[in-house]
Amino acid sequence: MTLTLTLTPSPTLESHPDPHPRCHTCRIYRPPRASHCSDCDNCVRDFDHHCPFTRNCIGARNYSCFIAFLVSVSVSLAVLLVVPMLSGVPVEEEPVGTAFSL
């Protein structure tokens, strides 16, 4: 007794388009919401944007790191602006008659 198998394509696969299109640059299958970044030359899942400050793509794996970066920059800027105002160091002004004149 011999068993022969013949493979026939499934009608459901032929009737529907490819659920994960290929990236033309990377030549890989990419999931939904993935995009190719021309700066990094990579496909990034849940691609948001390419950040020039971190030189990195903001996507699915580093949203939390990017938010932490934004919070740290905001806190640093607030400290830089608020601490000198609260320190109470008076700003010295030049007396009126001592300006350099030609």
Phi and psi in radians as a Rosetta constraint file:
Dihedral C 1 N 2 CA 2 C 2 CIRCULARHARMONIC -1.960 0.35
Dihedral N 2 CA 2 C 2 N 3 CIRCULARHARMONIC 2.443 0.35
Dihedral C 2 N 3 CA 3 C 3 CIRCULARHARMONIC -1.928 0.35
Dihedral N 3 CA 3 C 3 N 4 CIRCULARHARMONIC 2.129 0.35
Dihedral C 3 N 4 CA 4 C 4 CIRCULARHARMONIC -2.010 0.35
Dihedral N 4 CA 4 C 4 N 5 CIRCULARHARMONIC 2.373 0.35
Dihedral C 4 N 5 CA 5 C 5 CIRCULARHARMONIC -1.972 0.35
Dihedral N 5 CA 5 C 5 N 6 CIRCULARHARMONIC 2.333 0.35
Dihedral C 5 N 6 CA 6 C 6 CIRCULARHARMONIC -2.090 0.35
Dihedral N 6 CA 6 C 6 N 7 CIRCULARHARMONIC 2.307 0.35
Dihedral C 6 N 7 CA 7 C 7 CIRCULARHARMONIC -1.647 0.35
Dihedral N 7 CA 7 C 7 N 8 CIRCULARHARMONIC 2.160 0.35
Dihedral C 7 N 8 CA 8 C 8 CIRCULARHARMONIC -2.054 0.35
Dihedral N 8 CA 8 C 8 N 9 CIRCULARHARMONIC 2.484 0.35
Dihedral C 8 N 9 CA 9 C 9 CIRCULARHARMONIC -1.161 0.35
Dihedral N 9 CA 9 C 9 N 10 CIRCULARHARMONIC 2.546 0.35
Dihedral C 9 N 10 CA 10 C 10 CIRCULARHARMONIC -1.299 0.35
Dihedral N 10 CA 10 C 10 N 11 CIRCULARHARMONIC 2.383 0.35
Dihedral C 10 N 11 CA 11 C 11 CIRCULARHARMONIC -1.164 0.35
Dihedral N 11 CA 11 C 11 N 12 CIRCULARHARMONIC -0.480 0.35
Dihedral C 11 N 12 CA 12 C 12 CIRCULARHARMONIC -1.246 0.35
Dihedral N 12 CA 12 C 12 N 13 CIRCULARHARMONIC -0.599 0.35
Dihedral C 12 N 13 CA 13 C 13 CIRCULARHARMONIC -1.239 0.35
Dihedral N 13 CA 13 C 13 N 14 CIRCULARHARMONIC -0.595 0.35
Dihedral C 13 N 14 CA 14 C 14 CIRCULARHARMONIC -1.311 0.35
Dihedral N 14 CA 14 C 14 N 15 CIRCULARHARMONIC -0.541 0.35
Dihedral C 14 N 15 CA 15 C 15 CIRCULARHARMONIC -1.382 0.35
Dihedral N 15 CA 15 C 15 N 16 CIRCULARHARMONIC -0.408 0.35
Dihedral C 15 N 16 CA 16 C 16 CIRCULARHARMONIC -1.835 0.35
Dihedral N 16 CA 16 C 16 N 17 CIRCULARHARMONIC 2.537 0.35
Dihedral C 16 N 17 CA 17 C 17 CIRCULARHARMONIC -1.227 0.35
Dihedral N 17 CA 17 C 17 N 18 CIRCULARHARMONIC 2.935 0.35
Dihedral C 17 N 18 CA 18 C 18 CIRCULARHARMONIC -1.056 0.35
Dihedral N 18 CA 18 C 18 N 19 CIRCULARHARMONIC 2.135 0.35
Dihedral C 18 N 19 CA 19 C 19 CIRCULARHARMONIC -1.210 0.35
Dihedral N 19 CA 19 C 19 N 20 CIRCULARHARMONIC -0.420 0.35
Dihedral C 19 N 20 CA 20 C 20 CIRCULARHARMONIC -2.150 0.35
Dihedral N 20 CA 20 C 20 N 21 CIRCULARHARMONIC 1.765 0.35
Dihedral C 20 N 21 CA 21 C 21 CIRCULARHARMONIC -1.195 0.35
Dihedral N 21 CA 21 C 21 N 22 CIRCULARHARMONIC 2.779 0.35
Dihedral C 21 N 22 CA 22 C 22 CIRCULARHARMONIC -1.522 0.35
Dihedral N 22 CA 22 C 22 N 23 CIRCULARHARMONIC 2.543 0.35
Dihedral C 22 N 23 CA 23 C 23 CIRCULARHARMONIC -1.392 0.35
Dihedral N 23 CA 23 C 23 N 24 CIRCULARHARMONIC 2.256 0.35
Dihedral C 23 N 24 CA 24 C 24 CIRCULARHARMONIC -1.255 0.35
Dihedral N 24 CA 24 C 24 N 25 CIRCULARHARMONIC -0.437 0.35
Dihedral C 24 N 25 CA 25 C 25 CIRCULARHARMONIC -1.512 0.35
Dihedral N 25 CA 25 C 25 N 26 CIRCULARHARMONIC -0.868 0.35
Dihedral C 25 N 26 CA 26 C 26 CIRCULARHARMONIC -1.422 0.35
Dihedral N 26 CA 26 C 26 N 27 CIRCULARHARMONIC -0.402 0.35
Dihedral C 26 N 27 CA 27 C 27 CIRCULARHARMONIC 1.066 0.35
Dihedral N 27 CA 27 C 27 N 28 CIRCULARHARMONIC 0.700 0.35
Dihedral C 27 N 28 CA 28 C 28 CIRCULARHARMONIC -2.182 0.35
Dihedral N 28 CA 28 C 28 N 29 CIRCULARHARMONIC 2.791 0.35
Dihedral C 28 N 29 CA 29 C 29 CIRCULARHARMONIC -1.319 0.35
Dihedral N 29 CA 29 C 29 N 30 CIRCULARHARMONIC 2.354 0.35
Dihedral C 29 N 30 CA 30 C 30 CIRCULARHARMONIC -2.099 0.35
Dihedral N 30 CA 30 C 30 N 31 CIRCULARHARMONIC 2.461 0.35
Dihedral C 30 N 31 CA 31 C 31 CIRCULARHARMONIC -1.293 0.35
Dihedral N 31 CA 31 C 31 N 32 CIRCULARHARMONIC 3.009 0.35
Dihedral C 31 N 32 CA 32 C 32 CIRCULARHARMONIC -1.050 0.35
Dihedral N 32 CA 32 C 32 N 33 CIRCULARHARMONIC 2.591 0.35
Dihedral C 32 N 33 CA 33 C 33 CIRCULARHARMONIC 1.196 0.35
Dihedral N 33 CA 33 C 33 N 34 CIRCULARHARMONIC 0.101 0.35
Dihedral C 33 N 34 CA 34 C 34 CIRCULARHARMONIC -1.499 0.35
Dihedral N 34 CA 34 C 34 N 35 CIRCULARHARMONIC 2.502 0.35
Dihedral C 34 N 35 CA 35 C 35 CIRCULARHARMONIC -2.404 0.35
Dihedral N 35 CA 35 C 35 N 36 CIRCULARHARMONIC 2.768 0.35
Dihedral C 35 N 36 CA 36 C 36 CIRCULARHARMONIC -1.610 0.35
Dihedral N 36 CA 36 C 36 N 37 CIRCULARHARMONIC 2.241 0.35
Dihedral C 36 N 37 CA 37 C 37 CIRCULARHARMONIC -1.631 0.35
Dihedral N 37 CA 37 C 37 N 38 CIRCULARHARMONIC 2.140 0.35
Dihedral C 37 N 38 CA 38 C 38 CIRCULARHARMONIC -1.302 0.35
Dihedral N 38 CA 38 C 38 N 39 CIRCULARHARMONIC -0.413 0.35
Dihedral C 38 N 39 CA 39 C 39 CIRCULARHARMONIC -1.298 0.35
Dihedral N 39 CA 39 C 39 N 40 CIRCULARHARMONIC -0.787 0.35
Dihedral C 39 N 40 CA 40 C 40 CIRCULARHARMONIC -1.559 0.35
Dihedral N 40 CA 40 C 40 N 41 CIRCULARHARMONIC -0.317 0.35
Dihedral C 40 N 41 CA 41 C 41 CIRCULARHARMONIC 1.040 0.35
Dihedral N 41 CA 41 C 41 N 42 CIRCULARHARMONIC 0.766 0.35
Dihedral C 41 N 42 CA 42 C 42 CIRCULARHARMONIC -2.410 0.35
Dihedral N 42 CA 42 C 42 N 43 CIRCULARHARMONIC 2.712 0.35
Dihedral C 42 N 43 CA 43 C 43 CIRCULARHARMONIC -1.537 0.35
Dihedral N 43 CA 43 C 43 N 44 CIRCULARHARMONIC 2.317 0.35
Dihedral C 43 N 44 CA 44 C 44 CIRCULARHARMONIC -2.135 0.35
Dihedral N 44 CA 44 C 44 N 45 CIRCULARHARMONIC 2.217 0.35
Dihedral C 44 N 45 CA 45 C 45 CIRCULARHARMONIC -1.280 0.35
Dihedral N 45 CA 45 C 45 N 46 CIRCULARHARMONIC 2.408 0.35
Dihedral C 45 N 46 CA 46 C 46 CIRCULARHARMONIC 0.920 0.35
Dihedral N 46 CA 46 C 46 N 47 CIRCULARHARMONIC 0.833 0.35
Dihedral C 46 N 47 CA 47 C 47 CIRCULARHARMONIC -1.070 0.35
Dihedral N 47 CA 47 C 47 N 48 CIRCULARHARMONIC 2.215 0.35
Dihedral C 47 N 48 CA 48 C 48 CIRCULARHARMONIC -1.826 0.35
Dihedral N 48 CA 48 C 48 N 49 CIRCULARHARMONIC -1.113 0.35
Dihedral C 48 N 49 CA 49 C 49 CIRCULARHARMONIC -2.855 0.35
Dihedral N 49 CA 49 C 49 N 50 CIRCULARHARMONIC 2.972 0.35
Dihedral C 49 N 50 CA 50 C 50 CIRCULARHARMONIC -1.757 0.35
Dihedral N 50 CA 50 C 50 N 51 CIRCULARHARMONIC 2.059 0.35
Dihedral C 50 N 51 CA 51 C 51 CIRCULARHARMONIC -1.509 0.35
Dihedral N 51 CA 51 C 51 N 52 CIRCULARHARMONIC 2.107 0.35
Dihedral C 51 N 52 CA 52 C 52 CIRCULARHARMONIC -1.285 0.35
Dihedral N 52 CA 52 C 52 N 53 CIRCULARHARMONIC -0.372 0.35
Dihedral C 52 N 53 CA 53 C 53 CIRCULARHARMONIC -1.343 0.35
Dihedral N 53 CA 53 C 53 N 54 CIRCULARHARMONIC -0.676 0.35
Dihedral C 53 N 54 CA 54 C 54 CIRCULARHARMONIC -1.673 0.35
Dihedral N 54 CA 54 C 54 N 55 CIRCULARHARMONIC -0.138 0.35
Dihedral C 54 N 55 CA 55 C 55 CIRCULARHARMONIC 0.929 0.35
Dihedral N 55 CA 55 C 55 N 56 CIRCULARHARMONIC 0.812 0.35
Dihedral C 55 N 56 CA 56 C 56 CIRCULARHARMONIC -2.590 0.35
Dihedral N 56 CA 56 C 56 N 57 CIRCULARHARMONIC 2.671 0.35
Dihedral C 56 N 57 CA 57 C 57 CIRCULARHARMONIC -1.417 0.35
Dihedral N 57 CA 57 C 57 N 58 CIRCULARHARMONIC 2.437 0.35
Dihedral C 57 N 58 CA 58 C 58 CIRCULARHARMONIC -1.713 0.35
Dihedral N 58 CA 58 C 58 N 59 CIRCULARHARMONIC 2.030 0.35
Dihedral C 58 N 59 CA 59 C 59 CIRCULARHARMONIC -2.562 0.35
Dihedral N 59 CA 59 C 59 N 60 CIRCULARHARMONIC -2.712 0.35
Dihedral C 59 N 60 CA 60 C 60 CIRCULARHARMONIC -1.101 0.35
Dihedral N 60 CA 60 C 60 N 61 CIRCULARHARMONIC -0.636 0.35
Dihedral C 60 N 61 CA 61 C 61 CIRCULARHARMONIC -1.544 0.35
Dihedral N 61 CA 61 C 61 N 62 CIRCULARHARMONIC -0.149 0.35
Dihedral C 61 N 62 CA 62 C 62 CIRCULARHARMONIC -2.363 0.35
Dihedral N 62 CA 62 C 62 N 63 CIRCULARHARMONIC 0.459 0.35
Dihedral C 62 N 63 CA 63 C 63 CIRCULARHARMONIC -1.073 0.35
Dihedral N 63 CA 63 C 63 N 64 CIRCULARHARMONIC -0.780 0.35
Dihedral C 63 N 64 CA 64 C 64 CIRCULARHARMONIC -1.149 0.35
Dihedral N 64 CA 64 C 64 N 65 CIRCULARHARMONIC -0.660 0.35
Dihedral C 64 N 65 CA 65 C 65 CIRCULARHARMONIC -1.152 0.35
Dihedral N 65 CA 65 C 65 N 66 CIRCULARHARMONIC -0.653 0.35
Dihedral C 65 N 66 CA 66 C 66 CIRCULARHARMONIC -1.198 0.35
Dihedral N 66 CA 66 C 66 N 67 CIRCULARHARMONIC -0.693 0.35
Dihedral C 66 N 67 CA 67 C 67 CIRCULARHARMONIC -1.131 0.35
Dihedral N 67 CA 67 C 67 N 68 CIRCULARHARMONIC -0.706 0.35
Dihedral C 67 N 68 CA 68 C 68 CIRCULARHARMONIC -1.102 0.35
Dihedral N 68 CA 68 C 68 N 69 CIRCULARHARMONIC -0.660 0.35
Dihedral C 68 N 69 CA 69 C 69 CIRCULARHARMONIC -1.092 0.35
Dihedral N 69 CA 69 C 69 N 70 CIRCULARHARMONIC -0.792 0.35
Dihedral C 69 N 70 CA 70 C 70 CIRCULARHARMONIC -1.117 0.35
Dihedral N 70 CA 70 C 70 N 71 CIRCULARHARMONIC -0.690 0.35
Dihedral C 70 N 71 CA 71 C 71 CIRCULARHARMONIC -1.158 0.35
Dihedral N 71 CA 71 C 71 N 72 CIRCULARHARMONIC -0.742 0.35
Dihedral C 71 N 72 CA 72 C 72 CIRCULARHARMONIC -1.168 0.35
Dihedral N 72 CA 72 C 72 N 73 CIRCULARHARMONIC -0.643 0.35
Dihedral C 72 N 73 CA 73 C 73 CIRCULARHARMONIC -1.165 0.35
Dihedral N 73 CA 73 C 73 N 74 CIRCULARHARMONIC -0.714 0.35
Dihedral C 73 N 74 CA 74 C 74 CIRCULARHARMONIC -1.141 0.35
Dihedral N 74 CA 74 C 74 N 75 CIRCULARHARMONIC -0.750 0.35
Dihedral C 74 N 75 CA 75 C 75 CIRCULARHARMONIC -1.147 0.35
Dihedral N 75 CA 75 C 75 N 76 CIRCULARHARMONIC -0.721 0.35
Dihedral C 75 N 76 CA 76 C 76 CIRCULARHARMONIC -1.081 0.35
Dihedral N 76 CA 76 C 76 N 77 CIRCULARHARMONIC -0.730 0.35
Dihedral C 76 N 77 CA 77 C 77 CIRCULARHARMONIC -1.158 0.35
Dihedral N 77 CA 77 C 77 N 78 CIRCULARHARMONIC -0.712 0.35
Dihedral C 77 N 78 CA 78 C 78 CIRCULARHARMONIC -1.114 0.35
Dihedral N 78 CA 78 C 78 N 79 CIRCULARHARMONIC -0.742 0.35
Dihedral C 78 N 79 CA 79 C 79 CIRCULARHARMONIC -1.139 0.35
Dihedral N 79 CA 79 C 79 N 80 CIRCULARHARMONIC -0.714 0.35
Dihedral C 79 N 80 CA 80 C 80 CIRCULARHARMONIC -1.104 0.35
Dihedral N 80 CA 80 C 80 N 81 CIRCULARHARMONIC -0.589 0.35
Dihedral C 80 N 81 CA 81 C 81 CIRCULARHARMONIC -1.542 0.35
Dihedral N 81 CA 81 C 81 N 82 CIRCULARHARMONIC -0.608 0.35
Dihedral C 81 N 82 CA 82 C 82 CIRCULARHARMONIC -1.482 0.35
Dihedral N 82 CA 82 C 82 N 83 CIRCULARHARMONIC -0.704 0.35
Dihedral C 82 N 83 CA 83 C 83 CIRCULARHARMONIC -1.060 0.35
Dihedral N 83 CA 83 C 83 N 84 CIRCULARHARMONIC -0.791 0.35
Dihedral C 83 N 84 CA 84 C 84 CIRCULARHARMONIC -1.109 0.35
Dihedral N 84 CA 84 C 84 N 85 CIRCULARHARMONIC -0.552 0.35
Dihedral C 84 N 85 CA 85 C 85 CIRCULARHARMONIC -1.231 0.35
Dihedral N 85 CA 85 C 85 N 86 CIRCULARHARMONIC -0.610 0.35
Dihedral C 85 N 86 CA 86 C 86 CIRCULARHARMONIC -1.520 0.35
Dihedral N 86 CA 86 C 86 N 87 CIRCULARHARMONIC -0.201 0.35
Dihedral C 86 N 87 CA 87 C 87 CIRCULARHARMONIC -1.266 0.35
Dihedral N 87 CA 87 C 87 N 88 CIRCULARHARMONIC -0.398 0.35
Dihedral C 87 N 88 CA 88 C 88 CIRCULARHARMONIC 1.391 0.35
Dihedral N 88 CA 88 C 88 N 89 CIRCULARHARMONIC 0.243 0.35
Dihedral C 88 N 89 CA 89 C 89 CIRCULARHARMONIC -1.349 0.35
Dihedral N 89 CA 89 C 89 N 90 CIRCULARHARMONIC 2.103 0.35
Dihedral C 89 N 90 CA 90 C 90 CIRCULARHARMONIC -1.238 0.35
Dihedral N 90 CA 90 C 90 N 91 CIRCULARHARMONIC 2.574 0.35
Dihedral C 90 N 91 CA 91 C 91 CIRCULARHARMONIC -1.537 0.35
Dihedral N 91 CA 91 C 91 N 92 CIRCULARHARMONIC 2.179 0.35
Dihedral C 91 N 92 CA 92 C 92 CIRCULARHARMONIC -1.416 0.35
Dihedral N 92 CA 92 C 92 N 93 CIRCULARHARMONIC 2.337 0.35
Dihedral C 92 N 93 CA 93 C 93 CIRCULARHARMONIC -1.936 0.35
Dihedral N 93 CA 93 C 93 N 94 CIRCULARHARMONIC 2.632 0.35
Dihedral C 93 N 94 CA 94 C 94 CIRCULARHARMONIC -1.318 0.35
Dihedral N 94 CA 94 C 94 N 95 CIRCULARHARMONIC 2.423 0.35
Dihedral C 94 N 95 CA 95 C 95 CIRCULARHARMONIC -1.120 0.35
Dihedral N 95 CA 95 C 95 N 96 CIRCULARHARMONIC 2.699 0.35
Dihedral C 95 N 96 CA 96 C 96 CIRCULARHARMONIC -1.124 0.35
Dihedral N 96 CA 96 C 96 N 97 CIRCULARHARMONIC -0.741 0.35
Dihedral C 96 N 97 CA 97 C 97 CIRCULARHARMONIC -1.474 0.35
Dihedral N 97 CA 97 C 97 N 98 CIRCULARHARMONIC -0.040 0.35
Dihedral C 97 N 98 CA 98 C 98 CIRCULARHARMONIC -1.793 0.35
Dihedral N 98 CA 98 C 98 N 99 CIRCULARHARMONIC 0.214 0.35
Dihedral C 98 N 99 CA 99 C 99 CIRCULARHARMONIC -1.200 0.35
Dihedral N 99 CA 99 C 99 N 100 CIRCULARHARMONIC 2.573 0.35
Dihedral C 99 N 100 CA 100 C 100 CIRCULARHARMONIC -1.277 0.35
Dihedral N 100 CA 100 C 100 N 101 CIRCULARHARMONIC 2.272 0.35
Dihedral C 100 N 101 CA 101 C 101 CIRCULARHARMONIC -2.258 0.35
Dihedral N 101 CA 101 C 101 N 102 CIRCULARHARMONIC 2.676 0.35
